[in-house]
Amino acid sequence: MPTSCRRLLLPFALLSVLLVALPACGNRVIRPFKKKPRPPRQEQPERPPSEPPVQPPSEPSEPPSEPPSEPPAQPPSEPSEPPSEPPAPPPSGLAVLPVPPPSRNLPEARPGGQWYEAVTDTLAYTDGPTNLLRLFNTGPAGAHGFLQVRGEEFVFEDGTPFRFWGTNLARGAPAPTKEEAPKIAAQLARLGFNAVRLHLIDSAQLLFNGQDTVTKFNRSMLDRLDFFLAELKKKGIYYDVNLYVWRRYGNHDPVPTPREIPEKGRYVNYFHPDVVRLEKDYTRRLLTHKNPYTGLTWAEDPAMAMIELSNENSLFGGWFSGYLDEGGDPKKSISKPYRDWLDRDWNRWLKERYRTTAALKKAWSRGAGKGRIGLAGRESLEQGNIARVAYKKLGSYSPARIEDMARYYYHLETHYIDDYRDFLRRELKVKVPVLNTQNYNGLPGLAAQAHADWVDTHAYWDHPQFKGGVRNQPLMKVHQKSLVQNPVIPESAGPGGRVSLFNETAMSRIAGKPYTITEWAPSKANPYAWEVPLIFGAYNAFHGTNGMYLFAYASERDNYHPVPMANHLQWSNVYPFLIENLVAALAWRRGDVSRADRRIELHYSDRDIFDVRNAAADRRFWWGKPVPPWASLRAPIARVLFDDGPDTGPLDVLRSPNDGLFRSSTGELLWDARQAGKAFVRIDTPRYQAVIGSLQAPEPAANLAVRGDGRAAVAVISLDHQPLARSGRALLTAVAAFRFQGEKVTAASGGFQQWDPGRPPLQTEAVRATVELRGWSQAGELACYALDWKGGRAARVPVALQDGRAVIELKRFPYPWFELVAE
């Protein structure tokens, strides 16, 4: 360019720079508070009841991360209403966003409220007060020996009790690059996870990547998985191995019609000898190969805490859905060779049970007649032509014949469990507990799962129904309801057509067995997802659940922070949700919420279990007895199987009314849904207290009172294991609605919605509330520090003293969490 032209352009360039710089000059950046605080009082902490003794950190603390060098993202151009009072300036990397226009799909900002921009790189934490690795540093996983079952509890070989607060890593996520693996392992430990569930590792993204057969592993992906497991072990994180989840057989795999086996390989693994043989070969190769980074095989390593044989896979689910019979959905039903095998084996089983056709006919005559068939005229054991009962034709057969059909499928499942566990124990020398699968299929399915070492279920709030059954697509059905406002909803079939999320989870609990929920989460498409972590953790602690696994921290290979955020159940990039998870993890692992000392136990006889005639309408949530859907909010419930004794426990709960006010039997949990728009849940324990939902008039906890407008989850939890009343160090969190930029849900045809998951940055609503810390012996010397998104101190927050109460005005500080320190 000629010199003269450059001289002419120079003034315009300078003017452009000034115009860009001027708007930023008024945004004062809050620097981290530099005064070095006095350390908290050195008191002997109370030892957490459900964890091994707390040890001092065994590795040097990581240096605090530097403030981000990039300027805050510019807010959208549309104007916003002025706030009712000026908010504090945002910290570096936290941009103020205008109040969005009203939306019927996402919660509105409150009057005068603000939305703020949050980071999504959750591997960037500082080693500050939010690092739970420092509170629960128990050495490497496996230090206490192999996990075992003792009654209804998990304990290690040395007698140390253990409860899991875990997360799922699905598909290729358990095999990150070797550069990322140590960072991810450290991050999971900081967030409070002490277990991961290796889910879908038998998918095309991991062990079978690039393989058109299940007889070979992708050695490179297996090596990455081994390396990651070694890193998890160093951080004290155990792993749960899922063996049979998403099996896709290749053309040359030695099983009948390999390409016609149902979606995910379901059902056939329970009974067909060729499939069972191939599955055992896979298990042998996986569990006996040596991890070069630990020097142990998986079976030898006590860091492997448990094994799940199968995932969401039950013969009763196949039977009830018509997938075991001719004429079912071809994508989900077993093909003819497998139906023929079942027909032959069904007749073999009947012959062993009854010996003669005459005996069979007499047995099946119970309830026959009036259009109900016992034994049809041409059917006989000698001919081997007795048809299996299709579930859709239950009304055509006698109760005795239906019960035998249920007993046959029960026989297949229990034989599979017993045989497979024997194979693991005897041949592979596996020492850890074994689960079969999750139960959603009524009493016979639950009775089958009781043969395993523990029982399990999955539970979601507003899990989408996808169009055509294709997951992670924009078209879905979601109800978008608030859990707090709807403890009982009319969405799902159940007694009286109503159910609660916690009744659903209670239905799979069996007396005498440990119990876990290996998948739980709200959907990202639900605008009230922020309500779920604290509530779910608290109520399951009250019920005595032994392990919880969030689904999922990550579920894509080499992509822990996907853009766009299209996976509706990946939480690695949803920072406010992870903040709540951290609080729930600490409370869970420490046992802050008391387990109920009494529970309702419902007894079921053999006839109760196998009479499935009334399960057609409510099979998924089938109690078989009148149980109101709000019962589990007041007392835990468990089932006693093959016992016709009387029901026991606080049975008055089963007769209690639905008055919208549900108080737990321990008194620590209160759910008040009496007023529309003003519902809240309160958690009130010595070391952990919270209010979730409406902030207008929630009943205060012993040491925490919250007042404000709108809705949020506000919690305070002790960080020194002392009761809050005398704690010298605590964490205060305040989380409200969050969304990604551009995220929206709009109506589509056929009752479906179109979900646009949006793109970064993540936006979160500031909590406009006043917090009072009551009865706190340290109130007069309490300092409060707002923490930035990475967990480092960003600003000192004023603490006012009023009648011995410490008062903090959160509405002036757009931060999700705060460190409370006695100075």
Disulfide bonds with the S-S distance in Angstrom:
none
